[in-house]
Amino acid sequence: MPRLAKNHATSRLNLEMGESARQKLEVLRDQTEANSMSEVIQRALAVYEFLHAEKAKGNSLVIKNPGGGEKEVILL
């Protein structure tokens, strides 16, 4: 797949990670139909940033299952 044109400044990072982490990135890339592992990392960063901001405001995260049960997720 050809690279998409970039309309914003970028910088290259070299990441050293274990094989398990790389495989997880590849699985998530395929499951989410992301264009690259970089896109998966960018999406993950956006989620982490959101969760951090909500925790800073004193909010909590609650997961509801299809049966109506709820559990609070502790944000570290």
C-alpha positions in Angstrom: 0.0 0.0 0.0 1.5 3.4 -0.9 2.1 6.0 1.8 -0.5 8.7 2.0 0.5 12.3 1.5 1.3 14.1 4.8 -0.2 17.5 5.4 1.4 18.0 8.8 4.9 17.8 10.2 6.1 14.4 11.4 9.1 13.0 13.1 10.4 9.4 13.0 10.7 7.4 16.2 12.6 4.1 16.5 10.8 1.9 19.0 12.4 -1.1 20.6 9.7 -3.6 21.8 9.3 -7.2 22.5 8.0 -9.6 19.9 4.8 -10.0 21.9 4.0 -6.3 21.7 4.8 -6.1 18.0 2.4 -9.0 17.4 -0.3 -7.3 19.4 0.1 -4.2 17.3 -0.2 -6.2 14.1 -3.4 -7.9 15.4 -4.9 -4.6 16.3 -3.9 -3.1 12.9 -5.7 -6.0 11.2 -8.8 -6.0 13.5 -9.2 -2.2 13.2 -8.3 -2.0 9.5 -5.7 0.7 10.3 -3.3 1.6 7.5 -0.2 1.0 9.6 1.1 0.1 13.0 1.9 3.8 13.4 -1.8 4.5 13.1 -2.6 2.0 15.8 -0.1 3.7 18.1 -1.6 7.1 17.3 -5.1 5.9 18.1 -3.9 4.3 21.3 -2.2 7.6 22.3 -5.5 9.4 21.7 -7.4 7.0 23.9 -4.7 7.2 26.6 -4.7 11.0 26.5 -8.5 11.0 26.8 -8.5 8.6 29.8 -5.8 10.6 31.5 -7.7 13.9 31.1 -10.9 12.3 32.4 -9.1 10.9 35.5 -7.5 14.4 36.1 -11.1 15.8 36.2 -12.1 13.2 38.8 -14.2 11.2 36.4 -14.3 7.4 36.3 -14.8 4.8 33.6 -17.6 2.4 33.8 -18.0 -0.6 31.5 -21.5 -1.9 30.9 -22.0 -5.5 29.6 -24.9 -6.5 27.3 -26.7 -8.0 30.3 -26.8 -4.6 32.1 -24.0 -5.3 34.6 -21.5 -2.6 35.3 -18.0 -2.5 36.6 -15.8 0.5 37.3 -12.3 0.5 35.7 -9.6 1.9 37.9 -7.5 4.4 35.8 -3.9 4.4 36.9 
